């Protein structure tokens, strides 16, 4: 999404400028929300490479990224490690509590957090974060609590859309583009 989009008002852009922590649910946000199991019971998750690259770009710009998920999955740990995401909370039943504890450890206020989720356990952090975000596939009763609903679906570039928009709002976008245009990555 572009900062010029009518979906982003100037007050939301101002709040995006203050974000220092991007906290993400996993199933339905980083994935399409479906659970895949092999015959032997091993769980498989599909993550979008664009989302991963967006996470790396956000981290390079100084935005801390965290995964907060209600499920436990070795795939989440693997994906986080591959992306350099150091704050991973699995089996989190009370996501707002986890988010508050993480903010305390990082010396941040909830107003400095962008949180994206898609289901009932995500409502409290969506409502309390400085920028509450959801995805189009979330139920309407979840989306109505969000400040912003991405155009892209979870698992299909929603996180990249969030990261790109954060980078634009915070003035990092031109520098990011320049590194790729001039081959300095």
MDTraj code that builds the backbone (N, CA, C; nanometers):
import mdtraj as md
import numpy as np

residues = "UNK UNK UNK UNK UNK UNK UNK UNK UNK UNK UNK UNK UNK UNK UNK UNK UNK UNK UNK UNK UNK UNK UNK UNK UNK UNK UNK UNK UNK UNK UNK UNK UNK UNK UNK UNK UNK UNK UNK UNK UNK UNK UNK UNK UNK UNK UNK UNK UNK UNK UNK UNK UNK UNK UNK UNK UNK UNK UNK UNK UNK UNK UNK UNK UNK UNK UNK UNK UNK UNK UNK UNK UNK UNK UNK UNK UNK UNK UNK UNK UNK UNK UNK UNK UNK UNK UNK UNK UNK UNK UNK UNK UNK UNK UNK UNK UNK UNK UNK UNK UNK UNK UNK UNK UNK UNK UNK UNK UNK UNK UNK UNK UNK UNK UNK UNK UNK UNK UNK UNK UNK UNK UNK UNK UNK UNK UNK UNK UNK UNK UNK UNK UNK UNK UNK UNK UNK UNK UNK UNK UNK UNK UNK UNK UNK UNK UNK UNK UNK UNK UNK UNK UNK UNK UNK UNK UNK UNK UNK UNK UNK UNK UNK UNK UNK UNK UNK UNK UNK UNK UNK UNK UNK UNK UNK UNK UNK UNK UNK UNK UNK UNK UNK UNK UNK".split()
xyz = np.array([
    [0.0854, -0.1167, 0.0000],
    [0.0000, 0.0000, 0.0000],
    [0.0900, 0.1230, 0.0000],
    [0.0489, 0.2214, -0.0678],
    [0.1229, 0.3471, -0.0743],
    [0.0718, 0.4422, 0.0337],
    [0.1594, 0.5296, 0.0781],
    [0.1173, 0.6294, 0.1764],
    [0.0120, 0.7225, 0.1191],
    [0.0027, 0.7298, -0.0136],
    [-0.0976, 0.8135, -0.0798],
    [-0.2348, 0.7473, -0.0845],
    [-0.2432, 0.6245, -0.0425],
    [-0.3692, 0.5508, -0.0480],
    [-0.4745, 0.6188, 0.0388],
    [-0.5972, 0.6261, -0.0113],
    [-0.7037, 0.6840, 0.0705],
    [-0.7353, 0.5993, 0.1935],
    [-0.6856, 0.4757, 0.1968],
    [-0.7098, 0.3893, 0.3123],
    [-0.6237, 0.4285, 0.4320],
    [-0.5166, 0.5060, 0.4077],
    [-0.4295, 0.5494, 0.5163],
    [-0.4473, 0.6992, 0.5371],
    [-0.5103, 0.7366, 0.6473],
    [-0.5265, 0.8794, 0.6744],
    [-0.4007, 0.9343, 0.7418],
    [-0.3905, 1.0651, 0.7507],
    [-0.2696, 1.1287, 0.8026],
    [-0.2440, 1.0920, 0.9491],
    [-0.3483, 1.0710, 1.0279],
    [-0.3284, 1.0319, 1.1676],
    [-0.2667, 0.8930, 1.1770],
    [-0.3098, 0.8019, 1.0900],
    [-0.2530, 0.6676, 1.0898],
    [-0.1070, 0.6730, 1.0454],
    [-0.0766, 0.7510, 0.9448],
    [0.0617, 0.7649, 0.8992],
    [0.1487, 0.8188, 1.0132],
    [0.0996, 0.9163, 1.0881],
    [0.1745, 0.9675, 1.2030],
    [0.2018, 0.8574, 1.3049],
    [0.1040, 0.7716, 1.3294],
    [0.1234, 0.6607, 1.4244],
    [0.2219, 0.5580, 1.3688],
    [0.2199, 0.5345, 1.2373],
    [0.3155, 0.4419, 1.1749],
    [0.4587, 0.4928, 1.1914],
    [0.4769, 0.6223, 1.1912],
    [0.6104, 0.6816, 1.2073],
    [0.6697, 0.6508, 1.3445],
    [0.5854, 0.6269, 1.4434],
    [0.6325, 0.6024, 1.5804],
    [0.6595, 0.4544, 1.6090],
    [0.6269, 0.3659, 1.5158],
    [0.6396, 0.2213, 1.5395],
    [0.7865, 0.1799, 1.5491],
    [0.8187, 0.1091, 1.6562],
    [0.9525, 0.0535, 1.6756],
    [0.9496, -0.0984, 1.6871],
    [0.8285, -0.1548, 1.7019],
    [0.8114, -0.2997, 1.7140],
    [0.6950, -0.3423, 1.6261],
    [0.7216, -0.4367, 1.5387],
    [0.6177, -0.4990, 1.4571],
    [0.5958, -0.6391, 1.5121],
    [0.4798, -0.6629, 1.5712],
    [0.4458, -0.7934, 1.6287],
    [0.3427, -0.8595, 1.5387],
    [0.3679, -0.9854, 1.5060],
    [0.2857, -1.0566, 1.4090],
    [0.2349, -1.1889, 1.4636],
    [0.1066, -1.2136, 1.4422],
    [0.0530, -1.3476, 1.4582],
    [0.1126, -1.4296, 1.3439],
    [0.1071, -1.5598, 1.3518],
    [0.1648, -1.6436, 1.2466],
    [0.0560, -1.6999, 1.1559],
    [-0.0268, -1.7909, 1.2078],
    [-0.1280, -1.8566, 1.1240],
    [-0.2350, -1.7565, 1.0834],
    [-0.2474, -1.7346, 0.9540],
    [-0.3445, -1.6395, 0.9019],
    [-0.2843, -1.5039, 0.8697],
    [-0.1616, -1.4796, 0.9155],
    [-0.0917, -1.3541, 0.8859],
    [0.0353, -1.3838, 0.8069],
    [0.1272, -1.4601, 0.8671],
    [0.2469, -1.5034, 0.7950],
    [0.2190, -1.6248, 0.7059],
    [0.1110, -1.6946, 0.7336],
    [0.0674, -1.8054, 0.6493],
    [-0.0763, -1.7779, 0.6059],
    [-0.1277, -1.8633, 0.5211],
    [-0.2667, -1.8443, 0.4758],
    [-0.3685, -1.8949, 0.5776],
    [-0.3208, -1.9434, 0.6897],
    [-0.4100, -1.9866, 0.7969],
    [-0.4470, -2.1334, 0.7919],
    [-0.4167, -2.1991, 0.6807],
    [-0.4481, -2.3419, 0.6721],
    [-0.3362, -2.4225, 0.7369],
    [-0.3733, -2.5348, 0.7963],
    [-0.2757, -2.6249, 0.8573],
    [-0.2618, -2.7472, 0.7681],
    [-0.1384, -2.7786, 0.7332],
    [-0.1099, -2.8936, 0.6476],
    [-0.0383, -2.9991, 0.7298],
    [-0.0848, -3.1233, 0.7204],
    [-0.0216, -3.2333, 0.7914],
    [0.0113, -3.3446, 0.6936],
    [0.1327, -3.3961, 0.7030],
    [0.1719, -3.5115, 0.6237],
    [0.1110, -3.6361, 0.6868],
    [0.1173, -3.7469, 0.6173],
    [0.0611, -3.8734, 0.6672],
    [0.1226, -3.9142, 0.8010],
    [0.2481, -3.8774, 0.8219],
    [0.3147, -3.9132, 0.9480],
    [0.2841, -3.8135, 1.0605],
    [0.1950, -3.7162, 1.0332],
    [0.1544, -3.6206, 1.1346],
    [0.2402, -3.4958, 1.1428],
    [0.3444, -3.4892, 1.0608],
    [0.4312, -3.3717, 1.0617],
    [0.3576, -3.2540, 0.9984],
    [0.3608, -3.1415, 1.0682],
    [0.2951, -3.0198, 1.0212],
    [0.3849, -2.9464, 0.9214],
    [0.3223, -2.8925, 0.8180],
    [0.3932, -2.8141, 0.7168],
    [0.3270, -2.6773, 0.7091],
    [0.4081, -2.5733, 0.7008],
    [0.3572, -2.4369, 0.6847],
    [0.4218, -2.3764, 0.5612],
    [0.3462, -2.2944, 0.4902],
    [0.3994, -2.2227, 0.3743],
    [0.4102, -2.0748, 0.4100],
    [0.5306, -2.0206, 0.3946],
    [0.5576, -1.8798, 0.4195],
    [0.5929, -1.8129, 0.2876],
    [0.5511, -1.6891, 0.2696],
    [0.5774, -1.6159, 0.1461],
    [0.7152, -1.5487, 0.1538],
    [0.7956, -1.5647, 0.0486],
    [0.9298, -1.5059, 0.0489],
    [0.9250, -1.3533, 0.0523],
    [0.8239, -1.2927, -0.0082],
    [0.8134, -1.1464, -0.0040],
    [0.7969, -1.0969, 0.1393],
    [0.7169, -1.1685, 0.2176],
    [0.7000, -1.1318, 0.3588],
    [0.8340, -1.1385, 0.4307],
    [0.9075, -1.2455, 0.4054],
    [1.0377, -1.2621, 0.4699],
    [1.1338, -1.1503, 0.4359],
    [1.1368, -1.1117, 0.3096],
    [1.2271, -1.0038, 0.2701],
    [1.1834, -0.8710, 0.3337],
    [1.0537, -0.8486, 0.3406],
    [1.0035, -0.7286, 0.4075],
    [1.0454, -0.7233, 0.5533],
    [1.0397, -0.8371, 0.6206],
    [1.0828, -0.8450, 0.7610],
    [1.2303, -0.8091, 0.7727],
    [1.3120, -0.8623, 0.6832],
    [1.4551, -0.8305, 0.6865],
    [1.4788, -0.6813, 0.6643],
    [1.4060, -0.6226, 0.5698],
    [1.4209, -0.4788, 0.5435],
    [1.3803, -0.3955, 0.6648],
    [1.2699, -0.4336, 0.7278],
    [1.2232, -0.3613, 0.8466],
    [1.3269, -0.3694, 0.9582],
    [1.3830, -0.4874, 0.9777],
    [1.4844, -0.5040, 1.0820],
    [1.6090, -0.4207, 1.0517],
    [1.6498, -0.4167, 0.9262],
    [1.7660, -0.3342, 0.8885],
    [1.7406, -0.1873, 0.9190],
    [1.6156, -0.1461, 0.9107],
    [1.5789, -0.0063, 0.9379],
    [1.5616, 0.0204, 1.0877],
    [1.5831, -0.0815, 1.1706],
    [1.5765, -0.0630, 1.3151],
    [1.4441, -0.0995, 1.3789],
    [1.3530, -0.1557, 1.3026],
    [1.2250, -0.1995, 1.3581],
    [1.2422, -0.3421, 1.4111],
    [1.2099, -0.3624, 1.5368],
    [1.2167, -0.4954, 1.5976],
    [1.0945, -0.5735, 1.5508],
    [1.1136, -0.7005, 1.5193],
    [1.0030, -0.7865, 1.4753],
    [0.9878, -0.9003, 1.5744],
    [0.8623, -0.9323, 1.6057],
    [0.8318, -1.0433, 1.6965],
    [0.7193, -1.1263, 1.6374],
    [0.7241, -1.2558, 1.6620],
    [0.6144, -1.3466, 1.6275],
    [0.5464, -1.3861, 1.7580],
    [0.4141, -1.3728, 1.7626],
    [0.3363, -1.4131, 1.8797],
    [0.2232, -1.5012, 1.8297],
    [0.2307, -1.6303, 1.8601],
    [0.1338, -1.7246, 1.8064],
    [0.0787, -1.8161, 1.9153],
    [-0.0428, -1.8560, 1.8985],
    [-0.1068, -1.9439, 1.9951],
    [-0.0670, -2.0896, 1.9794],
    [-0.0139, -2.1245, 1.8642],
    [0.0256, -2.2628, 1.8386],
    [0.1751, -2.2806, 1.8608],
    [0.2171, -2.4056, 1.8767],
    [0.3587, -2.4407, 1.8836],
    [0.3947, -2.5149, 1.7564],
    [0.4988, -2.4703, 1.6894],
    [0.5394, -2.5344, 1.5652],
    [0.6889, -2.5153, 1.5423],
    [0.7598, -2.6239, 1.5171],
    [0.9027, -2.6096, 1.4858],
    [0.9251, -2.5279, 1.3583],
    [0.8267, -2.5257, 1.2696],
    [0.8393, -2.4475, 1.1460],
    [0.8488, -2.2978, 1.1766],
    [0.7780, -2.2527, 1.2785],
    [0.7825, -2.1114, 1.3170],
    [0.9219, -2.0768, 1.3689],
    [0.9776, -2.1644, 1.4510],
    [1.1131, -2.1416, 1.5023],
    [1.2143, -2.1375, 1.3889],
    [1.1994, -2.2265, 1.2933],
    [1.2899, -2.2297, 1.1782],
    [1.2805, -2.1019, 1.0956],
    [1.1569, -2.0610, 1.0684],
    [1.1375, -1.9402, 0.9867],
    [1.1927, -1.8178, 1.0596],
    [1.1666, -1.8077, 1.1880],
    [1.2181, -1.6955, 1.2661],
    [1.3703, -1.6933, 1.2633],
    [1.4330, -1.8078, 1.2826],
    [1.5789, -1.8154, 1.2808],
    [1.6335, -1.7741, 1.1444],
    [1.5700, -1.8184, 1.0372],
    [1.6158, -1.7840, 0.9026],
    [1.6079, -1.6341, 0.8763],
    [1.5114, -1.5674, 0.9405],
    [1.4915, -1.4239, 0.9203],
    [1.5615, -1.3379, 1.0257],
    [1.6198, -1.4022, 1.1252],
    [1.6847, -1.3269, 1.2317],
    [1.5872, -1.2653, 1.3304],
    [1.4667, -1.3203, 1.3378],
    [1.3667, -1.2722, 1.4337],
    [1.3984, -1.3357, 1.5687],
    [1.4352, -1.2523, 1.6648],
    [1.4801, -1.3020, 1.7950],
    [1.3692, -1.3189, 1.8968],
    [1.2578, -1.2530, 1.8753],
    [1.1487, -1.2559, 1.9720],
    [1.0349, -1.3427, 1.9163],
    [1.0302, -1.4665, 1.9638],
    [0.9311, -1.5631, 1.9154],
    [0.8603, -1.6226, 2.0366],
    [0.7291, -1.6074, 2.0379],
    [0.6484, -1.6567, 2.1490],
    [0.5433, -1.7515, 2.0928],
    [0.5583, -1.8793, 2.1255],
    [0.4647, -1.9799, 2.0786],
    [0.3824, -2.0303, 2.1964],
    [0.2640, -2.0808, 2.1662],
    [0.1751, -2.1274, 2.2716],
    [0.1228, -2.0114, 2.3552],
    [0.1197, -1.8929, 2.2965],
    [0.0785, -1.7715, 2.3681],
    [-0.0736, -1.7614, 2.3697],
    [-0.1318, -1.7887, 2.4841],
    [-0.2772, -1.7809, 2.4973],
    [-0.3238, -1.6385, 2.5225],
    [-0.2440, -1.5624, 2.5953],
    [-0.2781, -1.4231, 2.6271],
    [-0.1776, -1.3336, 2.5556],
    [-0.2089, -1.3041, 2.4313],
    [-0.1139, -1.2325, 2.3471],
    [-0.0869, -1.0902, 2.3944],
    [-0.1861, -1.0236, 2.4492],
    [-0.1637, -0.8887, 2.4988],
    [-0.0664, -0.8899, 2.6163],
    [-0.0778, -0.9885, 2.7020],
    [0.0152, -1.0009, 2.8144],
    [0.1575, -1.0206, 2.7629],
    [0.1729, -1.1083, 2.6658],
    [0.3043, -1.1330, 2.6056],
    [0.3578, -1.0045, 2.5431],
    [0.2717, -0.9338, 2.4711],
    [0.3128, -0.8100, 2.4053],
    [0.3553, -0.7045, 2.5083],
    [0.2803, -0.6921, 2.6142],
    [0.3161, -0.5955, 2.7202],
    [0.4507, -0.6310, 2.7834],
    [0.4727, -0.7595, 2.8109],
    [0.5998, -0.8027, 2.8702],
    [0.7162, -0.7753, 2.7758],
    [0.6957, -0.7989, 2.6468],
    [0.8008, -0.7722, 2.5493],
    [0.8306, -0.6219, 2.5428],
    [0.7277, -0.5417, 2.5413],
    [0.7466, -0.3961, 2.5407],
    [0.8254, -0.3516, 2.6632],
    [0.7935, -0.4069, 2.7773],
    [0.8639, -0.3720, 2.9000],
    [1.0125, -0.4066, 2.8879],
    [1.0418, -0.5256, 2.8366],
    [1.1814, -0.5682, 2.8196],
    [1.2568, -0.4794, 2.7216],
    [1.1859, -0.4321, 2.6182],
    [1.2494, -0.3505, 2.5147],
    [1.2460, -0.2010, 2.5464],
    [1.1772, -0.1635, 2.6557],
    [1.1667, -0.0231, 2.6917],
    [1.0765, 0.0548, 2.5971],
    [0.9720, -0.0108, 2.5489],
    [0.8783, 0.0507, 2.4553],
    [0.7399, 0.0636, 2.5172],
    [0.6618, 0.1541, 2.4631],
    [0.5209, 0.1687, 2.4992],
    [0.4370, 0.0998, 2.3922],
    [0.3151, 0.0600, 2.4274],
    [0.2267, -0.0035, 2.3287],
    [0.2005, 0.0875, 2.2093],
    [0.2093, 0.2185, 2.2282],
    [0.1876, 0.3131, 2.1184],
    [0.2961, 0.3019, 2.0129],
    [0.4080, 0.2373, 2.0452],
    [0.5187, 0.2202, 1.9515],
    [0.5141, 0.0847, 1.8812],
    [0.4009, 0.0164, 1.8939],
    [0.3841, -0.1181, 1.8385],
    [0.2826, -0.1169, 1.7253],
    [0.3158, -0.1882, 1.6184],
    [0.2173, -0.2256, 1.5172],
    [0.1959, -0.3750, 1.5368],
    [0.0707, -0.4158, 1.5508],
    [0.0384, -0.5568, 1.5731],
    [-0.0578, -0.6015, 1.4647],
    [-0.0280, -0.7162, 1.4025],
    [-0.1181, -0.7714, 1.3012],
    [-0.1649, -0.9100, 1.3421],
    [-0.2967, -0.9289, 1.3424],
    [-0.3559, -1.0573, 1.3750],
    [-0.4853, -1.0768, 1.2990],
    [-0.5408, -1.1976, 1.3103],
    [-0.6589, -1.2290, 1.2302],
    [-0.7694, -1.3042, 1.3029],
    [-0.7562, -1.3252, 1.4344],
    [-0.8588, -1.4041, 1.5017],
    [-0.8800, -1.3543, 1.6446],
    [-0.9700, -1.4181, 1.7161],
    [-1.0106, -1.3708, 1.8488],
    [-0.8952, -1.3470, 1.9463],
    [-0.7943, -1.4354, 1.9521],
    [-0.6843, -1.4080, 2.0454],
    [-0.6059, -1.2811, 2.0114],
    [-0.6280, -1.2279, 1.8912],
    [-0.5559, -1.1089, 1.8462],
    [-0.6304, -0.9789, 1.8726],
    [-0.7558, -0.9862, 1.9111],
    [-0.8358, -0.8641, 1.9254],
    [-0.7758, -0.7678, 2.0280],
    [-0.7387, -0.8166, 2.1441],
    [-0.6848, -0.7268, 2.2474],
    [-0.5578, -0.6564, 2.2003],
    [-0.4587, -0.7283, 2.1453],
    [-0.3405, -0.6553, 2.0978],
    [-0.3702, -0.5631, 1.9796],
    [-0.4616, -0.6014, 1.8922],
    [-0.4999, -0.5129, 1.7811],
    [-0.5557, -0.3825, 1.8368],
    [-0.6397, -0.3932, 1.9376],
    [-0.7037, -0.2732, 1.9950],
    [-0.6074, -0.1868, 2.0749],
    [-0.5085, -0.2474, 2.1403],
    [-0.4204, -0.1736, 2.2308],
    [-0.2920, -0.1229, 2.1654],
    [-0.2516, -0.1820, 2.0546],
    [-0.1285, -0.1390, 1.9874],
    [-0.1455, 0.0011, 1.9305],
    [-0.0340, 0.0673, 1.9099],
    [-0.0370, 0.1988, 1.8476],
    [-0.1010, 0.1934, 1.7103],
    [-0.0738, 0.0840, 1.6375],
    [-0.1375, 0.0588, 1.5082],
    [-0.1836, -0.0858, 1.5087],
    [-0.3148, -0.1065, 1.5101],
    [-0.3733, -0.2400, 1.5046],
    [-0.4059, -0.2739, 1.3602],
    [-0.3581, -0.3889, 1.3159],
    [-0.3706, -0.4280, 1.1753],
    [-0.4339, -0.5664, 1.1660],
    [-0.5124, -0.5862, 1.0617],
    [-0.5655, -0.7188, 1.0324],
    [-0.5549, -0.7429, 0.8824],
    [-0.6016, -0.8583, 0.8406],
    [-0.5939, -0.8999, 0.7002],
    [-0.7348, -0.9249, 0.6471],
    [-0.7532, -0.9182, 0.5147],
    [-0.8873, -0.9338, 0.4573],
    [-0.9573, -1.0653, 0.4930],
    [-0.8815, -1.1719, 0.5146],
    [-0.9415, -1.3018, 0.5449],
    [-0.9897, -1.3174, 0.6876],
    [-0.9609, -1.2191, 0.7711],
    [-1.0079, -1.2245, 0.9100],
    [-1.1587, -1.2018, 0.9119],
    [-1.2281, -1.2591, 1.0093],
    [-1.3723, -1.2324, 1.0206],
    [-1.3983, -1.0829, 1.0400],
    [-1.5123, -1.0385, 0.9926],
    [-1.5490, -0.8959, 1.0020],
    [-1.5441, -0.8461, 1.1458],
    [-1.5830, -0.9297, 1.2424],
    [-1.5830, -0.8859, 1.3818],
    [-1.4417, -0.8693, 1.4365],
    [-1.3398, -0.9173, 1.3664],
    [-1.2006, -0.8911, 1.4025],
    [-1.1529, -0.7661, 1.3285],
    [-1.1799, -0.7623, 1.1978],
    [-1.1346, -0.6489, 1.1154],
    [-1.1869, -0.5156, 1.1669],
    [-1.3062, -0.5145, 1.2247],
    [-1.3642, -0.3868, 1.2689],
    [-1.2838, -0.3225, 1.3821],
    [-1.2007, -0.3991, 1.4507],
    [-1.1187, -0.3453, 1.5592],
    [-0.9846, -0.2907, 1.5099],
    [-0.9499, -0.3189, 1.3852],
    [-0.8205, -0.2786, 1.3311],
    [-0.8235, -0.1349, 1.2804],
    [-0.7098, -0.0689, 1.2921],
    [-0.6922, 0.0639, 1.2340],
    [-0.6733, 0.0536, 1.0828],
    [-0.6236, -0.0622, 1.0398],
    [-0.5890, -0.0809, 0.8989],
    [-0.6044, -0.2289, 0.8663],
    [-0.6690, -0.2570, 0.7552],
    [-0.6778, -0.3931, 0.7020],
    [-0.5965, -0.3938, 0.5733],
    [-0.4989, -0.4816, 0.5661],
    [-0.4129, -0.4866, 0.4483],
    [-0.4942, -0.5207, 0.3240],
    [-0.4395, -0.4863, 0.2094],
    [-0.5019, -0.5258, 0.0832],
    [-0.4685, -0.6706, 0.0522],
    [-0.3466, -0.7133, 0.0874],
    [-0.3017, -0.8502, 0.0620],
    [-0.3504, -0.9438, 0.1719],
    [-0.3744, -1.0660, 0.1327],
    [-0.4171, -1.1689, 0.2276],
    [-0.2992, -1.2182, 0.3118],
    [-0.3306, -1.2731, 0.4273],
    [-0.2300, -1.3377, 0.5095],
    [-0.1657, -1.4516, 0.4326],
    [-0.0329, -1.4616, 0.4406],
    [0.0391, -1.5652, 0.3684],
    [0.0608, -1.5336, 0.2215],
    [0.0104, -1.4196, 0.1774],
    [0.0217, -1.3802, 0.0363],
    [0.0688, -1.2359, 0.0232],
    [0.1610, -1.1957, 0.1100],
    [0.2195, -1.0631, 0.0978],
    [0.1674, -0.9580, 0.1943],
    [0.0796, -0.9931, 0.2867],
    [0.0272, -0.8944, 0.3821],
    [0.1383, -0.8346, 0.4672],
    [0.2305, -0.9179, 0.5129],
    [0.3392, -0.8691, 0.5978],
    [0.4326, -0.7797, 0.5173],
    [0.4571, -0.8134, 0.3929],
    [0.5412, -0.7271, 0.3083],
    [0.4751, -0.5904, 0.2907],
    [0.3437, -0.5910, 0.2707],
    [0.2698, -0.4651, 0.2586],
    [0.2875, -0.3804, 0.3849],
    [0.2795, -0.4431, 0.5001],
    [0.2974, -0.3714, 0.6271],
    [0.4388, -0.3167, 0.6365],
    [0.5376, -0.4009, 0.6078],
    [0.6774, -0.3580, 0.6180],
    [0.7076, -0.2441, 0.5215],
    [0.6639, -0.2576, 0.3972],
    [0.6879, -0.1513, 0.2990],
    [0.6247, -0.0198, 0.3440],
    [0.5036, -0.0274, 0.3956],
    [0.4336, 0.0932, 0.4396],
    [0.5039, 0.1559, 0.5596],
    [0.5491, 0.0736, 0.6541],
    [0.6259, 0.1256, 0.7674],
    [0.7533, 0.1956, 0.7197],
    [0.8242, 0.1328, 0.6274],
    [0.9478, 0.1912, 0.5761],
    [0.9208, 0.3242, 0.5058],
    [0.8118, 0.3318, 0.4319],
    [0.7754, 0.4570, 0.3654],
    [0.7401, 0.5642, 0.4684],
    [0.6575, 0.5284, 0.5646],
    [0.6127, 0.6253, 0.6655],
    [0.7296, 0.6798, 0.7467],
    [0.8292, 0.5949, 0.7696],
    [0.9416, 0.6348, 0.8535],
    [1.0584, 0.6946, 0.7747],
    [1.0380, 0.7134, 0.6436],
    [1.1393, 0.7799, 0.5628],
    [1.2564, 0.6935, 0.5204],
    [1.2429, 0.5615, 0.5275],
    [1.3514, 0.4704, 0.4899],
    [1.3404, 0.4205, 0.3457],
    [1.2289, 0.4462, 0.2815],
    [1.1989, 0.3820, 0.1539],
    [1.3007, 0.4151, 0.0450],
    [1.3345, 0.5409, 0.0286],
    [1.4283, 0.5791, -0.0777],
    [1.5642, 0.5133, -0.0574],
    [1.6116, 0.5075, 0.0657],
    [1.7406, 0.4437, 0.0939],
    [1.7345, 0.2940, 0.0628],
    [1.6224, 0.2297, 0.0964],
    [1.6060, 0.0875, 0.0659],
    [1.6119, 0.0668, -0.0852],
    [1.5361, 0.1460, -0.1592],
    [1.5353, 0.1331, -0.3050],
    [1.6732, 0.1587, -0.3640],
    [1.7415, 0.2610, -0.3139],
    [1.8734, 0.2950, -0.3657],
    [1.9711, 0.1795, -0.3530],
    [1.9661, 0.1063, -0.2419],
    [2.0594, -0.0056, -0.2244],
    [2.0398, -0.1116, -0.3312],
    [1.9185, -0.1277, -0.3774],
    [1.8905, -0.2267, -0.4809],
    [1.9132, -0.1714, -0.6204],
    [1.8830, -0.0441, -0.6401],
    [1.9029, 0.0191, -0.7717],
    [2.0515, 0.0314, -0.8059],
    [2.1332, 0.0496, -0.7029],
    [2.2767, 0.0683, -0.7248],
    [2.3585, -0.0541, -0.6878],
    [2.2913, -0.1648, -0.6583],
    [2.3615, -0.2903, -0.6328],
    [2.4514, -0.2889, -0.5115],
    [2.4113, -0.2187, -0.4067],
    [2.4954, -0.2120, -0.2862],
    [2.4434, -0.3000, -0.1744],
    [2.3580, -0.3969, -0.2053],
    [2.3076, -0.4853, -0.0994],
    [2.4037, -0.5977, -0.0741],
])
top = md.Topology()
chain = top.add_chain()
for i, resn in enumerate(residues, 1):
    res = top.add_residue(resn, chain, resSeq=i)
    for name in ("N", "CA", "C"):
        top.add_atom(name, md.element.get_by_symbol(name[0]), res)
traj = md.Trajectory(xyz[None], top)
